[in-house]
Amino acid sequence: MHSAIDQFRVSIKRVRDLIALHNSIKAQSTSALDLSDILRSALVLTVSALDYYIHEVVTLGMLEIYRGQRPEPAVSANTSKSAFSRFKVSLGGAIQERKIALDIESWLETEIQQNYGSEFLEQSYQLSQLLPMISNSMVNRLNNISWLENEIRETLGYQSFQQPDKIADAIRLISDQKLWDEVGNNMNKPAKDIKQQLTFIVDRRNKIAHEADIDPTYNIGNRWPIDEILVGKTVDFVEDVVENIHQIL
């Protein structure tokens, strides 16, 4: 799952570069030039980086659980299965695995021929000689679960993971940690305050993305105020939250 946090760090660096560009142009121009939309873009990209991180870390975590490389989350109260076990996939994807199992002989023959050549199949071997090859082919096949990755990405792709409760729901697919309590402990802040601040940031992001950041209480064209200090603190906070989420997973 490390690639998820690596990508987040790259995205946040791009955001900081955008803020630096704003500050550089501002220092060389007059107040007549309105540069505030650069900051609005930076704020939107910050929340997008968070959203993408949650999508990626959950997808990769679920694949690790399926491969047996990560423990399945514990069953939560009032349920008989974990959130991971309750995740639904289409029969169209799952049936491909069953078809291979039903025709295992043909599949193994094809695998061995591709990996060791046609001449290999024309010779006689002891079972002990073939078992490592068969085992290796089976392991490679079990780890090739692109169909499941596609299913997970398609299902999660319709959802946004920005609001604190939605993020917690997503993380429950791969972890039974009490997300915001643990993040709060790491950040030395009450979980309620962290969730409240994140909600405020996402609400502001939504104003920019869906309402053109218009302040309807003033004249036409007036927008909610924004400056580099506000956006800088937003980036620092979201970065701190994501780094701490990753640390507890």
N, C-alpha and C positions, 0 to 999 in steps of 0.2 A: 504493500500500500504506500510505499515511500514515494512513488512517482506522483501521487496525488498532492503531497505537501510540497514536492519540488516544483510542480506546476503552479501551485498557489504562490510560492515565493517569486517565481518569474513574473506572474501577473501583478503582484504587489509592487515589484520593482518598476514595472511599466507605469503603474499609477504614480509612483513617486517621481519618475522621470517626467510625467505629464505635469505634475505640480511644479517641478523645478522649471519646466518650460514656461509655465504661467508666470512664475516669479521673475524669470529672466526678462521676459517681454515687458512685464509691468515696470521693471526697474528702468527700462529704456524708452518708455512711452508716457503719454500724459493720461490723466483720468478720463479724458474724452473717449478713449478707447476702452470699451467694455470687454474685459477678458473673463468675466465670471462664468461663462459657459464652459470654459476649459475646466474649471473647478467642479462644475456640475457633472461633467463627463467623468472626472476622476472619482467622484463619489459613487456614481452608477457603476463604474468598472470595479470599484472596491467590493460592492455587494455582489456583483457578478462573480468575482473571484471566490468569494465565500460560497456562493451557490454551487459553482462548478466543483469546488473542493469537496463539498458534501456528496454530490453526485458520484464523484470519482472514488472517494474513499469507501463509500458504501458498496459500490459496484465491485471494486477490487476485494473488499473484505468478504463479500458474499461468495465470490469465486474461491477465495482461500478456504472458506468454511466448507464449501462443496468438495474441494480437493482433499480435505482433511488436514490442511495446513494451519488451521485456526479453529479454536473450539467454538461450538455453537452456543449462542447466548442461552442463559438459563430461562426456564419457563417463568413467565410473570404471573402475578396473582390473578386469580379468576380465569385462567386459561389453561388448556391442556397441552398447548404447543408454544414454542418460541415464535417470535415475530418472523424469524428466518424460515421456520418450518411452515408457517402460514402463508408465505409469499407464493403467489400463484403464477404458473407458467402455462403456456398453451400446449395442448396435446400434439400439435403439429411439430413442435420442437422436440418434445420428449420421445415421440414415436421413432425418430431417426436412431436414437440410441437402442431402442428395442429391436429394430430391424437388423442392426449389426449383431446384436446378441443372438438373434434367431438364426443368423447365417454366419456364425463365428468361423466355421471352417473355411469358407470362401474368403472371408475377410483376412484371416491369418495367412492364407496362401498368398494373397495379393500383397500383404505387408512384407512378408519374408522375401518375395520375389523382387519387390521394389528396393528393399534394403540390402539384400545379399546376392541378387542376380538369379537368373533362371537356372544356371548350372547347379546352384546350391540345392535346389529341390530334386535334382536328378540323382543325388547321392543318398546313401543310407547313413543314419545317425542313431546313437543311443539317445534315449529320452532325456538323460541327464545333460546331454549336449544341447538339446533343443529348448529345455525349460528356461534358461536365461534369456534366449531370444524371444520366446513367447511372452515371458514376463515383461521384458522391456517394451515390446510392442503394445501389450495391454496397458502398461502404465502410461505410455505416450498417448494412447487413445483416450484414456480416462482424463488425462490432463488437457486434452484438446476439446474444450467445452465452449467453443465460439457460439454455438446455438444458445447456450444459457446466458452468456454475456449479452448477446443481442436481445434476449427476452428481458433481462434486467434493465438494460439501457432503454428499451422501448417503454417499459412500464414506468420507470422513474422519470423518463424524459418528459412526461406530461405534468410533472410536479415541480414546484419550486421549493427550495430549501433555504429560506432566508429568515422567516420568523422563528423565534426560539422553539416554540412547540413543534413546528414542522421539522426542524433540525433534530430535535430529540426523538421524534417518531422515526426518522430515517436511521439514526445511529442505533436504535433498538434492534434493527435488522442484523447488526453485527456485534453488538455489545450489550451486556446487561448492567453496565455502569449507570449510576444516576448522573446523567451528563452534566447538568448545570450545577449540581451540588459539587461535583468533582472539579469542574472548571472554576467555580467560585473559590474553592479551597486553594487551588493553585495560584489564583490571581489575588488572593486575600481580599475578596469582595463578597458580599452576600449574593447568592444566586439571583435573587429578585432584582437587584440593582443591575446586574449584567444583562439579564433578559429585558429589563426596561430600557436600558441604553441601546441595546441592539434593535429593539422594536422601534425606537425613535429614529434610528439610522435608516432602517428599512422603510419606514413611513416617509421619510424625506426622499429616499430613492424613488419611491412610488410617485411622489409629487412631481419629481423631475421627469420620470419616464412616462407618466400617464396624464399629467396635468400641465406640462410645460413649465412647472415650478411657478405657476401664476398665483399671486396672492389676490383672491377675489374681493378683499375688503378695500382695496385701493383702486386707482384709476386703471384703465385698460393698459396692458403691457407691463404693469408692475409685477415684479417677482419677489419671492421670498429671499431675504438677504443671505449671502454666502461669502466666505472669505477663506484664505489659505490656512488660517489657524483652525477653523472649524473642520475643514477637510483633512488637515494633517492629523488632528486628534482622532478623527473618524478612522483613518487608515491605521493609525497606531493601535486603536482599540480592536478593530476587526482582525488585524494581524495577531494581536495578543490572544484573542479568543480562539482563532484557528490553530495557532501553535499549541495552545493548551488542550484543545480537543484532540489533536493528533498525539500529544504526549500520553493521554490516558487510554488511548485505544490499544 
